């Protein structure tokens, strides 16, 4: 609310919110694409490694393992509080 000459005007700031929301959405989309690419790469490398070692593991089991690994890593990142270290002045 802005008060001017005994009159009150309602002011809304919708445009900056929409722009920031679009940036957030774009960043989320990029992050999601990187996660999908990482998952694909990890799956591919795991299959190649298992083939060289002659393990009889099915592709669906590798999918589960890769998903579990990524879920655990993302979970740890999201739950970890930001670290802040203060070094004493010498």
Beta strands, then each sheet from edge to edge (+ up, - down):
strand 1: 2-4
strand 2: 7-9
sheet 1: 1+ 2-
end
